[in-house]
Amino acid sequence: MKTAQRHVDDGFHTVTDLLAALELAMHLEFSTIPPYLCAQWSIREDPDRVEAVLHNIAVQEMQHLALVGNIITAFGSLPRIANPQFLPSYPMNELPGGIRQRQPVELKPLCKKQLEVFMQIERPESWSEDLSSERRPATVGDFYNAIVAGVKVLQPPIRPDAHRVPVPHFATITTFQDVINTLERIKEEGEGFQDDPEEPPGDVDRATLAHYYAFKEIYMGRRLVRQGKKWKYHGDPIRMPKVYEFSLETNDVHSNKFSQTLSRLLLQMENCWANGTPFDVSSMFELYLSGKSLIKMGHCPLFVWSPLEAPVT
């Protein structure tokens, strides 16, 4: 499988290459969800509603996963996520596709160090920490830019009747422009928005702040507010929540239940794309209850595959 850097460097010459990059994008989107969820579920006392911020970001990442899958089905292929190989192993020093991380991505309770990791994942594409290299390594934003460019060049035919996972406030993908709009929206909401890590551009508002700035608000302990033409972390204070500590030790019964719930959720998504089976939203709530329960007991939820039944072929 090509790395994200190779996709950025080589561009796309065939639809097969483009589909491979979109499959890699799904791996990337999912790899951020477990650490974000573990941080959210670890919150015990939350005076300034930090959990709601983390919840919204995790939900958006899940929506991004679904949207990339919807693009793949619109291009006539089928996403494969209901298998052990789709699930990443933690800690990781590289995001899927070889996107290097200075600090390892791990499953840990919320803390300032973990927020540094989250900001590192979501860093704007115009910024790189690797100042010693001869060229700036590809970011997630660069990778999405390359995919958008490839879609514009190749213009694969669209199947307007393709099965999809419904995502609120997103149009069904029936046109070439729908694909471009969806990819741009994914990028702008989180990964690699093209702006300054010190402050977002002046034409955005709080409702459209990318994930990087939402994490940085918590890290800085202040809301980001516009003062004149500048954004400053001078708004209302944000107190760090108190958290449940947890270890990587497992509780076999509860851990297996969590893994089965996760595997069932992925299988349901794959079935949506394969045959149009309705998605059961309650499975996401079940995952939340199971993961939160594990963390309260001091155990880390293990995002591993637990066999249920053969995926739809």
ChimeraX attribute file (.defattr): number of C-alpha atoms within 10 A of each C-alpha:
attribute: neighborCount
match mode: 1-to-1
recipient: residues
	/A:1	9
	/A:2	12
	/A:3	16
	/A:4	26
	/A:5	19
	/A:6	14
	/A:7	22
	/A:8	21
	/A:9	13
	/A:10	10
	/A:11	17
	/A:12	20
	/A:13	11
	/A:14	12
	/A:15	16
	/A:16	11
	/A:17	17
	/A:18	23
	/A:19	22
	/A:20	15
	/A:21	25
	/A:22	20
	/A:23	21
	/A:24	21
	/A:25	23
	/A:26	25
	/A:27	20
	/A:28	21
	/A:29	24
	/A:30	22
	/A:31	21
	/A:32	21
	/A:33	18
	/A:34	21
	/A:35	24
	/A:36	24
	/A:37	24
	/A:38	24
	/A:39	22
	/A:40	24
	/A:41	25
	/A:42	27
	/A:43	22
	/A:44	14
	/A:45	14
	/A:46	15
	/A:47	12
	/A:48	15
	/A:49	13
	/A:50	20
	/A:51	21
	/A:52	12
	/A:53	15
	/A:54	21
	/A:55	16
	/A:56	12
	/A:57	23
	/A:58	22
	/A:59	15
	/A:60	19
	/A:61	25
	/A:62	17
	/A:63	19
	/A:64	24
	/A:65	22
	/A:66	23
	/A:67	24
	/A:68	22
	/A:69	27
	/A:70	27
	/A:71	27
	/A:72	24
	/A:73	23
	/A:74	26
	/A:75	21
	/A:76	16
	/A:77	17
	/A:78	21
	/A:79	21
	/A:80	21
	/A:81	21
	/A:82	26
	/A:83	16
	/A:84	13
	/A:85	12
	/A:86	18
	/A:87	17
	/A:88	18
	/A:89	13
	/A:90	15
	/A:91	13
	/A:92	16
	/A:93	15
	/A:94	15
	/A:95	20
	/A:96	19
	/A:97	20
	/A:98	15
	/A:99	18
	/A:100	18
	/A:101	17
	/A:102	12
	/A:103	17
	/A:104	16
	/A:105	23
	/A:106	18
	/A:107	23
	/A:108	22
	/A:109	25
	/A:110	25
	/A:111	17
	/A:112	15
	/A:113	12
	/A:114	22
	/A:115	20
	/A:116	15
	/A:117	19
	/A:118	20
	/A:119	19
	/A:120	19
	/A:121	25
	/A:122	24
	/A:123	27
	/A:124	29
	/A:125	23
	/A:126	15
	/A:127	15
	/A:128	15
	/A:129	12
	/A:130	13
	/A:131	10
	/A:132	7
	/A:133	8
	/A:134	7
	/A:135	9
	/A:136	14
	/A:137	18
	/A:138	20
	/A:139	26
	/A:140	27
	/A:141	23
	/A:142	24
	/A:143	29
	/A:144	23
	/A:145	18
	/A:146	22
	/A:147	24
	/A:148	18
	/A:149	16
	/A:150	22
	/A:151	20
	/A:152	14
	/A:153	13
	/A:154	13
	/A:155	14
	/A:156	16
	/A:157	13
	/A:158	19
	/A:159	16
	/A:160	14
	/A:161	11
	/A:162	22
	/A:163	22
	/A:164	27
	/A:165	22
	/A:166	17
	/A:167	15
	/A:168	7
	/A:169	6
	/A:170	13
	/A:171	12
	/A:172	21
	/A:173	24
	/A:174	16
	/A:175	13
	/A:176	15
	/A:177	13
	/A:178	16
	/A:179	26
	/A:180	17
	/A:181	15
	/A:182	21
	/A:183	20
	/A:184	16
	/A:185	15
	/A:186	23
	/A:187	24
	/A:188	18
	/A:189	19
	/A:190	25
	/A:191	27
	/A:192	26
	/A:193	27
	/A:194	17
	/A:195	14
	/A:196	13
	/A:197	18
	/A:198	12
	/A:199	17
	/A:200	23
	/A:201	15
	/A:202	11
	/A:203	7
	/A:204	11
	/A:205	11
	/A:206	12
	/A:207	6
	/A:208	12
	/A:209	17
	/A:210	23
	/A:211	28
	/A:212	25
	/A:213	24
	/A:214	19
	/A:215	23
	/A:216	22
	/A:217	22
	/A:218	22
	/A:219	19
	/A:220	18
	/A:221	17
	/A:222	17
	/A:223	19
	/A:224	23
	/A:225	17
	/A:226	18
	/A:227	11
	/A:228	8
	/A:229	9
	/A:230	11
	/A:231	16
	/A:232	17
	/A:233	19
	/A:234	15
	/A:235	15
	/A:236	12
	/A:237	15
	/A:238	18
	/A:239	16
	/A:240	20
	/A:241	19
	/A:242	15
	/A:243	19
	/A:244	19
	/A:245	17
	/A:246	20
	/A:247	14
	/A:248	12
	/A:249	12
	/A:250	17
	/A:251	15
	/A:252	9
	/A:253	8
	/A:254	17
	/A:255	22
	/A:256	17
	/A:257	17
	/A:258	27
	/A:259	21
	/A:260	19
	/A:261	24
	/A:262	25
	/A:263	23
	/A:264	21
	/A:265	21
	/A:266	20
	/A:267	21
	/A:268	24
	/A:269	25
	/A:270	26
	/A:271	24
	/A:272	20
	/A:273	26
	/A:274	20
	/A:275	13
	/A:276	15
	/A:277	15
	/A:278	15
	/A:279	18
	/A:280	12
	/A:281	10
	/A:282	10
	/A:283	16
	/A:284	15
	/A:285	12
	/A:286	15
	/A:287	20
	/A:288	18
	/A:289	13
	/A:290	19
	/A:291	27
	/A:292	23
	/A:293	19
	/A:294	21
	/A:295	22
	/A:296	17
	/A:297	15
	/A:298	18
	/A:299	21
	/A:300	25
	/A:301	30
	/A:302	21
	/A:303	23
	/A:304	20
	/A:305	21
	/A:306	18
	/A:307	14
	/A:308	12
	/A:309	10
	/A:310	9
	/A:311	16
	/A:312	14
	/A:313	9
